[in-house]
Amino acid sequence: MRVPRWWYAIAAAVTIGCGLASRQWPAIPAWVGDLLWATMVFFIVSAAAPGMPRAGRALLTIAVSFLVEFSQLYRAGWIDRIRDTTPGHLVLGQGFAWTDLVAYVAGVLVAVLVDLGLRTRTRRRRSGRDQPAGDRVRNR
């Protein structure tokens, strides 16, 4: 069973909110925001291509995340001006860090686990297994 696109869009929006909030509290390590960034990318990829196999969505997310991180090694005036804007900083980042790559992989794993749970729940709901036994019989 496929999870509806709208669920992935909502999950991406909630993840964005959590990521932005994580940057407001100094007690939360910076890698949490990086983890949430990759989680958000997974949900956006899933909203764009819900029929793509989960492994494909995960690999595409890791590829995009790594590409963005490695692009931070490239320094040119035009891209640095983009990175100096708030949207540019949030999307493209500022400086390369190997630890960010680990956070991205962890973020994709979190997103995959959420996706697995959601698909299981969607399957149960559509088959009627989420309903109490008495309701299941009446709804047939």
Steps between C-alpha positions, in 0.01 A plus 500: 500500500623844412510781748319806360715783365332746735631306800857535376444872437372545856790293636746721309336817638507368857863396456587848372339651808692266729826574318454876525405469867807285567722791395341729759613301806875493563464177700400311184811391306533630143502146359132464598413767243705316238324174585162672466607661170559157343175371651319792336665425164381139524142616561519746207635227271224270625233763430638550149535126425287296744511196271879482501631214713604605850862401438505716187359798689757446776792478255380806309473693827851400604631598154332842515618557858859404420496709181386806695764440768783449251384808307602700807862436404441708187561867566395765250353845549163419345429192712642655816257792454215245480630322811507834683120528469278322752339268243839433338655420836213267595510312169868507405673538837821691562801278554591139433519262797550123487278461805208640302518197269446271799207714616344478152519120497346491850225736382418274208485200736258689726284589200502141373390374842218756508402395147500132596275572797269714293463243226423232756237723657354587157482131412324417829254785464407403144453136597287592801743361758515837680132475584363315802393145415129581525530793260692290250218250473235770458695685231531203267 
